[in-house]
Amino acid sequence: MARVTALQAHGEGLGAKRLGEYRGATAAACFSDPQQELRAMRAACGVYDLGYRAKISLTGDDRIRWLNGMVTNNIRDLAAGSGVYAFLLNPQGHILGDLYAYNRGESITVDTDVSQVEKILATFDHYIIMDDVEVTNLAEHLTAIGLAGPSARTVLRSIGLEIAEVPPLQLHDVQCECDCGCVQCTIVRGEDTPEESFEIWLAPAQVRALWDAAVKADATPVGFEALEMRRVLAGIPQYGVDIRERDLPQETGQDRALNFNKGCYIGQEIVERIRSRGAVHRGFAGFLLEGTASIAGGTKIRSGDKDVGEITSTTAVGTSGGEKSVALGYIRPEFIVPGRQVQIGDAKGTVISFPFDEHSQTSEPALGQRRA
């Protein structure tokens, strides 16, 4: 059975309508209607459990040099208080996991899904040989909740928390002035999807009080079903669903995870070879399906009588023309043109750009850009 999140463990009276497993943890699937919860994040502010995320601390004099040689992004030049998104690869260039790495000054905090922790810890352990690096799983010491929406900053201020106007993936340690009883929190400016979002890292014992304070400040409780809708509509691939170990970095469309000037790292030779050739055989894209067709992961995408790709994720969304389905998947590069028609199972599909907005589809490449 999946580990229960810290919030759910303190969740008596939390009001969840349904529970389920999400990214390796048991959490609230919904509190009311997922479509309403999604609308709250788009129009006002939603508060959600981030206990499905896990934190790993790296300390020791070699931590920066060592992690820089492990992942695809630049850790060496990462300023204190800043973070980056990166892949962990095997020597063949295939993706073992994804993570965020934050420079905390005297340490590095690695943030990833609970479902990936054991693999990432095992990979780290395998490659620490004579290096002065100590790895600590912070699962018992840190959890998080999230806020997203145009009024997210207002909710933060209402509960006594402030963060400056900073770029995404910047973090600040702050003293709480709310009634949650926590001595200190860390606020992280999230990657907008497209709403502004924040993560609040804190001790598990205080998470329920902070949640209650956010709800009292008019944040709408949001479960992971609405978070999944938001993720798919933003074109954000999830590791283990849209990004698999067989995938290569450039196929995922997540160029923000790659740095080509940082020096050597595991799997770099393959990544550089792909770049020098200037092309991949498939790319990550989004699709709008007519109606609410139930499309399972692995469903083939066809053009004429040929298979040209496959679906990895789907969600339903309300549009002015009724409810439709939005899907994510991989397709041959020449088909990644918004408006291109394809066949997905028994449904007709159209290639779209992200984030999805039925009124503002453009001719830009329909590639995924971020992770929720």
Sine and cosine of phi, psi and omega as CSV:
sin_phi,cos_phi,sin_psi,cos_psi,sin_omega,cos_omega
0.00,0.00,0.64,-0.77,-0.02,-1.00
-0.91,0.40,0.51,-0.86,0.03,-1.00
-0.90,0.44,0.70,-0.72,0.05,-1.00
-0.97,0.23,0.70,-0.71,0.02,-1.00
-0.90,0.43,0.37,-0.93,0.00,-1.00
-0.88,0.48,-0.63,0.78,0.03,-1.00
-0.90,0.44,-0.70,0.71,-0.02,-1.00
-0.92,0.39,-0.53,0.85,0.05,-1.00
-0.91,0.41,-0.46,0.89,0.07,-1.00
-0.97,-0.25,0.47,0.88,-0.24,-0.97
-0.99,-0.11,0.27,0.96,0.04,-1.00
-0.87,0.49,0.85,-0.53,-0.04,-1.00
0.99,0.17,0.19,0.98,-0.03,-1.00
-0.92,0.39,-0.51,0.86,0.09,-1.00
1.00,-0.08,0.24,0.97,0.02,-1.00
-0.91,0.42,0.71,-0.70,0.02,-1.00
-0.99,0.17,-0.51,0.86,-0.07,-1.00
-0.43,-0.90,0.64,-0.77,0.06,-1.00
-0.95,-0.30,0.30,-0.95,0.06,-1.00
-0.16,-0.99,0.05,-1.00,0.04,-1.00
-1.00,-0.08,0.73,-0.68,-0.02,-1.00
-0.62,-0.78,0.89,-0.46,0.05,-1.00
0.80,0.60,0.60,0.80,0.09,-1.00
1.00,-0.07,0.06,1.00,-0.02,-1.00
-0.71,-0.70,0.47,-0.88,0.08,-1.00
-1.00,0.01,0.83,-0.56,-0.08,-1.00
-0.53,-0.85,0.03,-1.00,0.02,-1.00
-0.96,0.30,0.82,-0.57,0.07,-1.00
-0.98,0.20,-0.63,0.77,0.05,-1.00
-0.33,-0.94,0.36,-0.93,0.05,-1.00
-0.93,-0.38,-0.50,0.87,0.04,-1.00
-0.66,-0.75,-0.96,-0.29,0.10,-0.99
-0.92,-0.40,0.80,-0.60,-0.05,-1.00
-0.82,0.57,-0.59,0.81,0.01,-1.00
-0.91,0.42,-0.63,0.78,0.05,-1.00
-0.92,0.39,-0.62,0.78,0.02,-1.00
-0.91,0.41,-0.62,0.78,0.07,-1.00
-0.89,0.46,-0.69,0.72,0.01,-1.00
-0.89,0.46,-0.57,0.82,0.03,-1.00
-0.89,0.46,-0.66,0.75,0.02,-1.00
-0.92,0.38,-0.49,0.87,-0.02,-1.00
-0.99,0.13,-0.53,0.85,-0.13,-0.99
-0.96,-0.27,-0.41,0.91,-0.10,-1.00
-0.63,-0.78,-0.98,-0.20,0.03,-1.00
-0.41,-0.91,0.73,-0.68,0.12,-0.99
-0.92,-0.39,0.56,-0.83,0.09,-1.00
-0.90,-0.44,0.68,-0.73,-0.10,-0.99
-0.57,-0.82,0.40,-0.92,-0.02,-1.00
-0.98,0.22,0.80,-0.60,0.11,-0.99
-0.94,-0.35,0.43,0.90,0.03,-1.00
-0.94,0.35,-0.13,0.99,0.10,-1.00
-0.99,0.15,-0.06,1.00,0.11,-0.99
-0.99,-0.11,0.55,-0.84,-0.02,-1.00
-0.83,-0.56,0.51,-0.86,-0.01,-1.00
-0.90,-0.44,0.66,-0.75,0.05,-1.00
-0.81,-0.59,0.74,-0.67,0.01,-1.00
-0.98,-0.21,0.72,-0.70,0.09,-1.00
-0.91,-0.42,0.84,-0.54,0.07,-1.00
-0.81,-0.59,0.08,-1.00,-0.03,-1.00
0.96,-0.29,0.45,-0.90,-0.11,-0.99
-0.90,0.44,-0.41,0.91,-0.06,-1.00
-0.99,-0.11,0.09,1.00,-0.18,-0.98
-0.85,0.52,-0.67,0.74,-0.06,-1.00
-0.94,0.33,-0.77,0.64,0.01,-1.00
-0.86,0.51,-0.69,0.72,-0.06,-1.00
-0.91,0.42,-0.75,0.66,-0.02,-1.00
-0.92,0.39,-0.55,0.84,0.05,-1.00
-0.88,0.48,-0.52,0.86,0.04,-1.00
-1.00,0.08,0.00,1.00,-0.03,-1.00
-0.97,-0.24,-0.57,0.82,-0.18,-0.98
-0.89,-0.45,0.17,-0.99,-0.17,-0.99
-0.99,0.11,-0.22,0.98,-0.04,-1.00
-0.95,-0.31,0.11,-0.99,-0.14,-0.99
-1.00,0.05,0.97,-0.25,0.08,-1.00
-1.00,-0.02,-0.50,0.87,-0.07,-1.00
-0.83,0.56,-0.66,0.75,-0.08,-1.00
-0.97,-0.25,0.29,0.96,-0.04,-1.00
-0.97,0.24,0.86,-0.51,-0.02,-1.00
-0.94,0.35,0.47,-0.88,0.07,-1.00
-0.86,0.51,0.70,-0.71,-0.02,-1.00
1.00,0.04,0.04,1.00,-0.04,-1.00
-0.90,-0.43,0.38,-0.93,0.02,-1.00
-0.73,-0.68,0.28,-0.96,0.09,-1.00
-0.65,-0.76,0.40,-0.92,0.11,-0.99
-0.99,-0.10,0.64,-0.77,-0.07,-1.00
-0.46,-0.89,0.32,-0.95,0.14,-0.99
-0.97,-0.26,0.49,-0.87,0.19,-0.98
-0.95,-0.30,0.85,-0.52,-0.11,-0.99
-0.93,-0.37,0.33,-0.94,0.22,-0.98
-1.00,-0.04,0.12,-0.99,-0.04,-1.00
-0.87,0.50,-0.35,0.94,0.03,-1.00
-1.00,0.05,0.07,1.00,0.06,-1.00
1.00,0.09,0.07,1.00,0.03,-1.00
-0.99,0.10,0.45,-0.89,-0.20,-0.98
-1.00,0.04,0.91,-0.42,0.04,-1.00
-0.99,0.10,-0.40,0.92,-0.01,-1.00
0.04,-1.00,0.19,-0.98,0.13,-0.99
-0.81,-0.59,0.38,-0.93,-0.11,-0.99
-0.30,-0.96,0.28,-0.96,0.23,-0.97
-0.94,-0.34,0.62,-0.79,0.07,-1.00
-0.84,-0.54,0.80,-0.60,-0.03,-1.00
-0.89,-0.46,0.77,-0.63,0.06,-1.00
-0.99,0.17,0.92,-0.38,-0.03,-1.00
-0.99,-0.17,0.23,0.97,-0.01,-1.00
1.00,-0.01,-0.98,0.21,0.00,-1.00
-1.00,-0.03,-0.01,1.00,-0.01,-1.00
-0.40,-0.92,0.16,-0.99,0.16,-0.99
-0.87,-0.49,0.74,-0.67,0.10,-0.99
-0.97,-0.23,0.84,-0.55,0.07,-1.00
-0.99,-0.16,0.76,-0.65,-0.06,-1.00
-0.87,-0.50,0.82,-0.57,-0.03,-1.00
-0.48,-0.88,0.07,-1.00,0.06,-1.00
-0.95,0.31,0.53,-0.85,0.08,-1.00
-0.81,0.58,-0.62,0.79,-0.04,-1.00
-0.90,0.43,-0.30,0.95,-0.03,-1.00
-0.98,-0.20,-0.17,0.98,-0.18,-0.98
-0.85,0.53,-0.75,0.66,-0.09,-1.00
-0.89,0.47,-0.67,0.74,0.02,-1.00
-0.91,0.42,-0.68,0.73,-0.02,-1.00
-0.92,0.40,-0.68,0.74,0.04,-1.00
-0.88,0.47,-0.66,0.75,0.00,-1.00
-0.91,0.41,-0.63,0.77,0.02,-1.00
-0.92,0.39,-0.69,0.73,0.07,-1.00
-0.84,0.54,-0.75,0.66,-0.04,-1.00
-0.86,0.50,-0.61,0.79,-0.03,-1.00
-0.90,0.44,-0.57,0.82,-0.12,-0.99
-0.99,-0.17,-0.05,1.00,0.12,-0.99
-1.00,0.04,0.93,-0.36,-0.08,-1.00
-0.92,-0.39,-0.99,0.17,0.04,-1.00
-0.96,-0.29,0.27,0.96,-0.09,-1.00
-0.99,0.12,0.57,-0.82,0.10,-1.00
-1.00,0.08,0.98,0.20,-0.01,-1.00
-0.67,-0.74,0.78,-0.63,0.07,-1.00
-0.89,-0.45,0.78,-0.63,-0.04,-1.00
-0.95,-0.30,0.80,-0.61,-0.01,-1.00
-0.79,-0.62,0.81,-0.58,0.08,-1.00
-0.98,0.18,0.87,-0.49,-0.07,-1.00
-1.00,-0.09,0.31,0.95,-0.10,-0.99
-0.83,0.56,-0.59,0.81,-0.03,-1.00
-1.00,0.09,-0.12,0.99,-0.13,-0.99
-0.91,-0.40,-0.37,0.93,-0.06,-1.00
-0.70,-0.72,0.64,-0.77,0.22,-0.97
-0.67,-0.74,-0.14,-0.99,-0.05,-1.00
-0.37,-0.93,0.45,-0.89,0.25,-0.97
-0.82,-0.57,0.34,-0.94,-0.02,-1.00
-0.86,-0.51,0.45,-0.89,0.12,-0.99
-0.79,-0.62,0.70,-0.71,0.02,-1.00
-0.57,-0.82,0.63,-0.78,0.06,-1.00
0.68,-0.73,0.24,-0.97,-0.03,-1.00
-0.89,0.46,-0.37,0.93,0.03,-1.00
-0.96,-0.29,0.34,0.94,-0.02,-1.00
-0.88,0.47,-0.65,0.76,0.02,-1.00
-0.90,0.44,-0.60,0.80,0.02,-1.00
-0.89,0.46,-0.66,0.75,0.04,-1.00
-0.90,0.43,-0.68,0.73,0.05,-1.00
-0.83,0.56,-0.74,0.67,-0.01,-1.00
-0.90,0.44,-0.59,0.80,-0.02,-1.00
-0.90,0.44,-0.49,0.87,0.01,-1.00
-0.99,-0.17,0.23,0.97,0.13,-0.99
1.00,0.07,0.36,0.93,-0.01,-1.00
-0.88,-0.48,0.66,-0.75,-0.01,-1.00
-0.76,-0.65,0.57,-0.82,0.15,-0.99
-0.62,-0.78,0.66,-0.75,-0.03,-1.00
-0.94,0.35,0.21,-0.98,0.09,-1.00
-0.96,0.27,0.99,-0.14,-0.06,-1.00
-0.79,-0.61,0.32,-0.95,0.05,-1.00
-0.91,0.41,0.27,-0.96,0.09,-1.00
-0.85,0.52,0.45,-0.89,0.03,-1.00
0.92,0.40,0.49,0.87,0.19,-0.98
-0.97,-0.24,0.63,-0.78,0.00,-1.00
-0.82,-0.57,0.46,-0.89,0.01,-1.00
-0.64,-0.77,0.73,-0.69,0.13,-0.99
-1.00,0.07,0.78,-0.63,-0.06,-1.00
-0.72,-0.69,0.47,-0.88,0.14,-0.99
-1.00,0.09,0.76,-0.65,0.03,-1.00
-0.97,0.26,0.67,-0.74,0.09,-1.00
-0.89,-0.45,0.31,0.95,-0.01,-1.00
-0.99,-0.14,-0.11,-0.99,-0.03,-1.00
-1.00,-0.02,0.22,0.98,-0.10,-1.00
-0.98,0.21,-0.24,0.97,0.07,-1.00
0.99,0.14,0.08,1.00,-0.01,-1.00
-0.99,0.13,0.62,-0.78,-0.01,-1.00
-0.97,0.26,-0.66,0.75,-0.05,-1.00
-0.49,-0.87,0.61,-0.79,0.10,-0.99
-0.83,-0.56,0.33,-0.94,0.19,-0.98
-0.90,-0.44,0.83,-0.56,0.03,-1.00
-0.97,-0.24,0.78,-0.62,0.02,-1.00
-0.90,-0.43,0.81,-0.59,0.13,-0.99
-0.96,0.29,0.87,-0.50,-0.05,-1.00
-0.98,0.19,0.09,-1.00,0.11,-0.99
-1.00,0.08,0.86,-0.51,-0.13,-0.99
-0.92,0.39,0.63,-0.77,-0.19,-0.98
-0.66,-0.75,0.72,0.69,-0.11,0.99
-1.00,-0.01,0.01,1.00,-0.01,-1.00
-0.94,0.34,0.49,-0.87,0.11,-0.99
-0.92,0.40,0.64,-0.77,-0.04,-1.00
-0.63,-0.78,0.38,-0.93,-0.01,-1.00
-0.63,-0.78,0.52,-0.85,0.17,-0.99
-0.92,-0.39,0.62,-0.78,0.08,-1.00
-0.87,-0.49,0.93,-0.37,0.03,-1.00
-1.00,-0.03,0.71,-0.70,-0.02,-1.00
-0.32,-0.95,0.14,-0.99,0.00,-1.00
-0.93,0.38,0.62,-0.79,-0.01,-1.00
-0.81,0.59,-0.57,0.82,-0.05,-1.00
-0.90,0.43,-0.38,0.92,-0.05,-1.00
-0.98,-0.21,-0.03,1.00,-0.16,-0.99
-0.92,0.39,-0.60,0.80,-0.02,-1.00
-0.92,0.40,-0.65,0.76,0.00,-1.00
-0.90,0.43,-0.64,0.77,0.03,-1.00
-0.93,0.37,-0.63,0.78,0.08,-1.00
-0.85,0.53,-0.75,0.66,-0.01,-1.00
-0.87,0.49,-0.61,0.79,0.02,-1.00
-0.91,0.42,-0.63,0.77,0.02,-1.00
-0.92,0.40,-0.67,0.74,0.03,-1.00
-0.90,0.43,-0.65,0.76,0.04,-1.00
-0.88,0.47,-0.49,0.87,0.02,-1.00
-1.00,0.06,0.30,0.96,0.11,-0.99
0.99,0.17,0.31,0.95,0.18,-0.98
-0.98,0.20,0.67,-0.74,-0.02,-1.00
-1.00,0.04,0.81,-0.59,0.07,-1.00
-0.87,0.48,0.72,-0.69,-0.08,-1.00
-0.78,-0.62,0.73,-0.69,0.05,-1.00
-0.99,-0.12,0.06,-1.00,-0.10,-0.99
-0.95,0.30,-0.30,0.95,0.06,-1.00
-0.91,0.42,-0.65,0.76,0.06,-1.00
-0.94,0.34,-0.58,0.82,0.06,-1.00
-0.89,0.45,-0.60,0.80,0.05,-1.00
-0.91,0.41,-0.65,0.76,0.07,-1.00
-0.86,0.51,-0.75,0.66,0.00,-1.00
-0.86,0.51,-0.67,0.75,-0.01,-1.00
-0.88,0.47,-0.75,0.66,-0.05,-1.00
-0.92,0.40,-0.67,0.74,-0.01,-1.00
-0.91,0.42,-0.42,0.91,0.05,-1.00
-1.00,0.04,-0.12,0.99,0.01,-1.00
0.96,0.28,0.59,0.81,-0.07,-1.00
-0.98,-0.20,0.90,-0.44,0.02,-1.00
-0.97,0.25,0.57,-0.82,0.05,-1.00
-0.94,-0.33,0.73,-0.68,0.04,-1.00
-0.92,0.39,0.67,-0.74,-0.04,-1.00
1.00,-0.05,-0.25,0.97,0.02,-1.00
-0.86,-0.52,-0.89,0.46,-0.02,-1.00
-0.99,-0.13,-0.42,0.91,0.08,-1.00
-0.91,-0.41,0.87,-0.49,-0.03,-1.00
-0.88,-0.48,0.23,-0.97,-0.04,-1.00
-0.89,0.45,-0.41,0.91,0.00,-1.00
-0.98,0.21,-0.19,0.98,-0.06,-1.00
-0.99,0.13,0.49,-0.87,0.07,-1.00
-0.98,-0.21,0.51,-0.86,-0.13,-0.99
-0.79,0.62,-0.75,0.66,-0.07,-1.00
-0.93,0.36,-0.35,0.94,0.04,-1.00
-0.93,0.38,-0.46,0.89,-0.10,-1.00
-0.98,0.19,-0.21,0.98,-0.04,-1.00
0.97,0.25,0.11,0.99,-0.06,-1.00
-1.00,-0.08,0.91,0.41,-0.03,-1.00
-0.88,0.48,-0.43,0.90,0.01,-1.00
-0.90,0.44,-0.28,0.96,0.02,-1.00
-1.00,0.09,-0.12,0.99,-0.14,-0.99
-0.91,-0.41,0.64,-0.77,0.12,-0.99
-0.75,-0.66,0.80,-0.60,-0.10,-1.00
-0.98,-0.18,0.16,0.99,-0.03,-1.00
-0.83,-0.56,0.24,0.97,-0.18,-0.98
-1.00,-0.09,-0.19,0.98,-0.09,-1.00
0.98,-0.19,-0.15,-0.99,-0.16,-0.99
-0.96,0.26,0.54,-0.84,0.14,-0.99
-0.42,-0.91,0.25,-0.97,-0.04,-1.00
-0.89,0.46,0.80,-0.60,0.00,-1.00
1.00,0.04,-0.01,1.00,-0.08,-1.00
-0.87,0.48,-0.61,0.80,-0.06,-1.00
-0.84,0.54,-0.66,0.75,0.00,-1.00
-0.93,0.36,-0.69,0.72,0.01,-1.00
-0.87,0.50,-0.68,0.73,0.02,-1.00
-0.92,0.38,-0.60,0.80,0.02,-1.00
-0.90,0.45,-0.67,0.74,0.03,-1.00
-0.89,0.45,-0.69,0.73,0.00,-1.00
-0.89,0.46,-0.67,0.74,-0.05,-1.00
-0.92,0.40,-0.51,0.86,0.04,-1.00
-0.98,0.18,-0.33,0.95,0.12,-0.99
0.97,0.25,0.27,0.96,-0.04,-1.00
-0.32,-0.95,0.41,-0.91,0.17,-0.99
-0.84,-0.54,0.28,-0.96,-0.05,-1.00
-0.99,0.10,-0.22,0.98,0.04,-1.00
-0.39,-0.92,0.33,-0.94,0.00,-1.00
-0.63,-0.78,0.32,-0.95,-0.02,-1.00
-0.99,0.12,0.73,-0.69,-0.09,-1.00
-0.50,-0.86,0.15,-0.99,0.02,-1.00
-0.86,-0.51,0.38,-0.93,-0.11,-0.99
-0.60,-0.80,0.65,-0.76,0.12,-0.99
-0.97,-0.25,0.82,-0.57,-0.04,-1.00
-0.96,-0.27,0.59,-0.81,0.07,-1.00
-0.94,0.34,0.70,-0.72,0.02,-1.00
0.95,0.32,-0.33,-0.94,-0.03,-1.00
-0.90,-0.44,0.72,0.69,-0.01,-1.00
-0.84,0.54,0.70,-0.72,0.03,-1.00
-1.00,0.08,0.96,-0.28,-0.06,-1.00
-0.92,-0.39,0.87,-0.49,-0.03,-1.00
-1.00,0.07,0.42,-0.91,0.11,-0.99
-0.85,0.52,0.67,-0.74,-0.05,-1.00
0.99,-0.13,-0.20,0.98,0.04,-1.00
-0.87,0.49,0.72,-0.69,-0.06,-1.00
-0.97,0.25,0.58,-0.81,0.14,-0.99
-0.98,-0.21,0.76,-0.65,-0.09,-1.00
-0.82,-0.58,0.52,-0.85,0.16,-0.99
-0.76,-0.65,0.89,-0.45,-0.14,-0.99
0.91,0.42,-0.80,-0.59,-0.01,-1.00
-0.96,-0.27,0.33,0.95,-0.07,-1.00
-0.89,-0.45,0.62,-0.78,0.18,-0.98
-0.97,0.22,0.81,-0.58,-0.04,-1.00
-0.84,-0.54,0.03,1.00,0.01,-1.00
0.10,-1.00,-0.15,-0.99,0.02,-1.00
-0.50,-0.87,0.44,-0.90,0.00,-1.00
-1.00,0.00,0.57,-0.82,0.04,-1.00
-0.88,-0.48,-0.55,0.83,-0.02,-1.00
-0.60,-0.80,0.49,-0.87,0.11,-0.99
-0.60,-0.80,0.39,-0.92,0.14,-0.99
-0.47,-0.88,0.38,-0.92,0.06,-1.00
-0.99,-0.10,0.55,-0.84,-0.01,-1.00
-0.58,-0.81,0.63,-0.78,0.06,-1.00
-0.99,0.15,0.75,-0.66,0.06,-1.00
-0.79,-0.62,0.11,-0.99,0.01,-1.00
-0.89,0.45,-0.36,0.93,0.03,-1.00
-0.99,-0.14,0.28,0.96,-0.03,-1.00
0.98,-0.22,-0.04,-1.00,-0.03,-1.00
-0.97,0.24,0.73,-0.69,0.03,-1.00
-0.73,-0.68,0.10,-0.99,0.02,-1.00
-0.92,-0.38,0.63,-0.77,0.12,-0.99
-0.91,-0.42,0.71,-0.70,-0.05,-1.00
-0.79,-0.62,0.41,-0.91,0.13,-0.99
-0.90,-0.45,0.45,-0.89,0.04,-1.00
0.04,-1.00,-0.14,-0.99,-0.01,-1.00
-0.91,-0.41,0.62,-0.78,-0.03,-1.00
-0.51,-0.86,0.38,-0.93,0.02,-1.00
-0.86,0.51,0.64,-0.77,-0.15,-0.99
-0.82,0.57,-0.58,0.82,-0.06,-1.00
-0.92,0.38,-0.23,0.97,0.02,-1.00
-1.00,-0.08,-0.09,1.00,-0.06,-1.00
-0.99,0.12,0.96,0.29,0.00,-1.00
-0.70,-0.72,0.92,-0.39,0.00,-1.00
-0.77,0.64,0.75,-0.67,-0.03,-1.00
0.99,-0.15,-0.21,0.98,0.00,-1.00
-0.92,0.38,0.73,-0.69,-0.03,-1.00
-1.00,-0.04,0.69,-0.72,0.05,-1.00
-0.63,-0.77,0.18,-0.98,0.06,-1.00
-0.93,-0.36,0.80,-0.60,-0.02,-1.00
-0.84,-0.54,0.97,-0.24,-0.13,-0.99
0.87,0.49,-0.81,-0.59,0.03,-1.00
-1.00,-0.09,0.09,1.00,-0.08,-1.00
-0.95,-0.31,0.48,-0.88,0.13,-0.99
-1.00,0.07,0.69,-0.73,-0.03,-1.00
-0.80,-0.60,0.43,-0.90,0.04,-1.00
-0.80,-0.60,0.74,-0.67,0.06,-1.00
-0.93,0.37,0.72,-0.70,-0.05,-1.00
-0.81,-0.58,0.24,-0.97,0.12,-0.99
-0.98,-0.21,0.26,-0.96,-0.05,-1.00
-0.86,-0.52,0.44,-0.90,-0.08,1.00
-0.93,0.37,0.51,-0.86,-0.10,-0.99
-0.93,0.36,0.79,-0.61,0.13,-0.99
-0.55,-0.84,0.89,-0.45,-0.11,-0.99
-0.88,0.48,-0.33,0.95,-0.06,-1.00
-0.99,-0.14,-0.09,1.00,-0.10,-0.99
-0.66,-0.75,0.65,0.76,0.11,-0.99
-0.94,0.33,0.69,-0.72,-0.08,-1.00
-0.87,-0.50,-0.05,-1.00,0.03,-1.00
-1.00,-0.06,0.19,0.98,0.04,-1.00
-0.95,0.31,0.43,-0.90,0.04,-1.00
-0.83,0.56,0.67,-0.75,-0.08,-1.00
-1.00,0.03,0.87,0.49,-0.05,-1.00
-0.98,-0.19,0.55,-0.83,0.12,-0.99
-0.92,0.39,0.47,-0.88,-0.09,-1.00
-0.82,-0.58,-0.54,0.84,-0.12,-0.99
-0.63,-0.78,0.11,-0.99,0.08,-1.00
-0.88,-0.48,0.62,-0.79,0.00,-1.00
-0.98,0.21,0.00,0.00,0.00,0.00
